[in-house]
Structure formats: structure tokens, C-alpha cells
Amino acid sequence: MVKKEEIMEVLKGIMHPEINASLIDLGMIKDVEIKENVISIILNLPYEGVPIKYMLMDEIENALKKFDIEIKIDTREMNPAERQKFMEMAQAYWKF
């Protein structure tokens, strides 16, 4: 059975496409849970309707498919404190 540490190590390598930081560092991966043959992940978005939502979900799924278990991704909107921290990091690490 896959371990949470293995999953987290893979997720640490997924970088935001516009910010020079990982989704983990940006607080976008809020929770990871493994039950039987299912990995459940909460993708914490600054706003629910962000245009790259599905692209991020695809990146997560593609990175984790090597574990050959079901992947469920639930999206949530960041609370104001999380959003503020995300915005500060986005400004500091913006690629363009």
C-alpha cells in the first residue's frame, strides 16, 4: 500500500505554472488522505473559478498515476488568511 509520505514527495514536485513555487509551498494542497485504494486530495484554490483549476487537477492526477490507485480531488476556496498568504507568495515568486 502506498504511504502518505510517498504521495507528499510527489506532490512537492508539482510547480504552479505562473509562480516559482510548488502547490505544497503555496498552500494549495490542503489535505491528503489514503483509504484502501483511494487517494483523496483537497486542492485549495484562491478562488473557486480560477482558470487553471482543471489544469492543476490534471497535473496532480498525472503525477500520481504511477501509484495505480484511484485519485479523488476535491476543490475548495481558500479562506481569507490562506488567500492572503498565497497572494504574498505569488507576488514574491511570480515568474513573469
Contact map, one row per residue, 1 for C-alpha under 8 A:
111000000000000000000000000000000001100000000000000000000000000000000000000000000000000000000000
111101100000000000000000000000000000000000000000000000000000000000100000000000000000000000000000
111111100000000000000000000000000100000000000000000000000000000000000000000000000000000000000000
011111110000000000000000000000011100000000000000000000000000000000000000000000000000000000000000
001111111000000000000000000000000000000000000000000000000000000000000000000000000000000000000000
011111111100000000000000000000000000000000000000000000000000000000000000000000000000000000000000
011111111110000000000000000000000000000000000000000000000000000100000000000000000000000000000000
000111111111000000000000000000010000000000000000000000000000000000000000000000000000000000000000
000011111111100000000000000000000000000000000000000000000000000000000000000000000000000000000000
000001111111110000000000000000000000000000000000000000000000001100000000000000000000000000000000
000000111111110000000011000000000000000000000000000000000001001000000000000000000000000000000000
000000011111111000000111100000000000000000000000000000000000000000000000000000000000000000000000
000000001111111000000100000000000000000000000000000000000000000000000000000000000000000000000000
000000000111111100000111000000000000000000000000000000000011001000000000000000000000000000000000
000000000001111110111110000000000000000000000000000000000000000000000000000000000000000000000000
000000000000011111111110000000000000000000000000000000010000000000000000000000000000000000000000
000000000000001111110000000000000000000000000000000000000000000000000000000000000000000000000000
000000000000000111110000000000000000000000000000000000000000000000000000000000000000000000000111
000000000000001111111000000000000000000000000000000000000000000000000000000000000000000001001110
000000000000001111111100000000000000000000000000000000000000000000000000000000000000000000001110
000000000000001100111110110000000000000000000000000000000000000000000000000000000000000000001000
000000000001111100011111110000000000000000000000000000000000000000000000000000000000000000000000
000000000011011100001111111110000000000000000000000000000000000000000000000000000000000000000000
000000000011010000000111111111000000000000000000000000000000000000000000000000000000000000000000
000000000001000000001111111100000000000000000000000000000000000000000000000000000000000000000000
000000000000000000001111111110000000000000000000000000000000000000000000000000000000110011000000
000000000000000000000011111111000000000000010000000000000000000000000000000000000100010000000000
000000000000000000000011111111000000000000111000000000000000000000000000000000000000000000000000
000000000000000000000011011111110000000011110000000000000000000000000000000000000000000000000000
000000000000000000000001001111110000000011110000000000000000000000000000000000000000000000000000
000000000000000000000000000011111000000111100000000000000000000000000000000000000000000000000000
000100010000000000000000000011111100001111000000000000000000000000000000000000000000000000000000
000100000000000000000000000000111110001110000000000000000000000000000000000000000000000000000000
001100000000000000000000000000011111111100000000000000000000000000000000000000000000000000000000
000000000000000000000000000000001111111000000000000000000000000000000000000000000000000000000000
100000000000000000000000000000000111110000000000000000000000000000000000000000000000000000000000
100000000000000000000000000000000111111000000000000000000000000000001100000000000000000000000000
000000000000000000000000000000000111111100000000000000000000000000001111000000000000000000000000
000000000000000000000000000000011110111110000000000000000000000000001111000000000000000000000000
000000000000000000000000000000111100011111000000000000000000000000000011110000000000000000000000
000000000000000000000000000011111000001111100000000000000000000000000011110000000000000000000000
000000000000000000000000000011110000000111110000000000000000000000000000111100000000000000000000
000000000000000000000000000111100000000011111000000000001000000000000000111100000000000000000000
000000000000000000000000001111000000000001111100000000000000000000000000001111000000000000000000
000000000000000000000000000100000000000000111111010010000000000000000000001111000000000000000000
000000000000000000000000000000000000000000011111010000000000000000000000000011100110010000000000
000000000000000000000000000000000000000000001111110000000000000000000000000011000000000000000000
000000000000000000000000000000000000000000001111110000000000000000000000001110000000000000000000
000000000000000000000000000000000000000000000011111010000000000000000000000000000000000000000000
000000000000000000000000000000000000000000001111111110000000000000000000000000000000000000000000
000000000000000000000000000000000000000000000000111111000000000000000000000000000000000000000000
000000000000000000000000000000000000000000000000011111110000000000000000000000000000000000000000
000000000000000000000000000000000000000000001000111111111000000000000000000000000000000000000000
000000000000000000000000000000000000000000000000001111111100000000000000000000000000000000000000
000000000000000000000000000000000000000000000000000111111110000000000000000000000000000000000000
000000000000000100000000000000000000000000000000000111111111000000000000000000000000000000000000
000000000000000000000000000000000000000000100000000011111111100000000000100000000000000000000000
000000000000000000000000000000000000000000000000000001111111110000000000000000000000000000000000
000000000000010000000000000000000000000000000000000000111111111000000000000000000000000000000000
000000000010010000000000000000000000000000000000000000011111111100000000000000000000000000000000
000000000000000000000000000000000000000000000000000000001111111110000010000000000000000000000000
000000000000000000000000000000000000000000000000000000000111111111000000000000000000000000000000
000000000110010000000000000000000000000000000000000000000011111111000000000000000000000000000000
000000100100000000000000000000000000000000000000000000000001111111110010000000000000000000000000
000000000000000000000000000000000000000000000000000000000000111111111000000000000000000000000000
000000000000000000000000000000000000000000000000000000000000011111110000000000000000000000000000
010000000000000000000000000000000000000000000000000000000000000111111000000000000000000000000000
000000000000000000000000000000000000000000000000000000000000000111111100000000000000000000000000
000000000000000000000000000000000000111000000000000000000000000010111110000000000000000000000000
000000000000000000000000000000000000111000000000000000000000000000011111000000000000000000000000
000000000000000000000000000000000000011110000000000000000000100100001111100000000000000000000000
000000000000000000000000000000000000011110000000000000000000000000000111110000000000000000000000
000000000000000000000000000000000000000111100000000000001000000000000011111000000000000000000000
000000000000000000000000000000000000000111100000000000000000000000000001111100000000000000000000
000000000000000000000000000000000000000001111001000000000000000000000000111110000000000000000000
000000000000000000000000000000000000000001111001000000000000000000000000011111000000000000000000
000000000000000000000000000000000000000000011111000000000000000000000000001111100000000000000000
000000000000000000000000000000000000000000011110000000000000000000000000000111111110000000000000
000000000000000000000000000000000000000000000100000000000000000000000000000011111110000000000000
000000000000000000000000000000000000000000000000000000000000000000000000000001111111000000000000
000000000000000000000000000000000000000000000000000000000000000000000000000001111111100000000000
000000000000000000000000001000000000000000000100000000000000000000000000000001111111110000000000
000000000000000000000000000000000000000000000100000000000000000000000000000001111111111000000000
000000000000000000000000000000000000000000000000000000000000000000000000000000011111111100000000
000000000000000000000000010000000000000000000000000000000000000000000000000000001111111110000000
000000000000000000000000011000000000000000000100000000000000000000000000000000000111111111000000
000000000000000000000000000000000000000000000000000000000000000000000000000000000011111111100000
000000000000000000000000000000000000000000000000000000000000000000000000000000000001111111110000
000000000000000000000000010000000000000000000000000000000000000000000000000000000000111111111000
000000000000000000100000010000000000000000000000000000000000000000000000000000000000011111111100
000000000000000000000000000000000000000000000000000000000000000000000000000000000000001111111100
000000000000000000000000000000000000000000000000000000000000000000000000000000000000000111111100
000000000000000000111000000000000000000000000000000000000000000000000000000000000000000011111110
000000000000000001110000000000000000000000000000000000000000000000000000000000000000000001111111
000000000000000001110000000000000000000000000000000000000000000000000000000000000000000000001111
000000000000000001000000000000000000000000000000000000000000000000000000000000000000000000000111
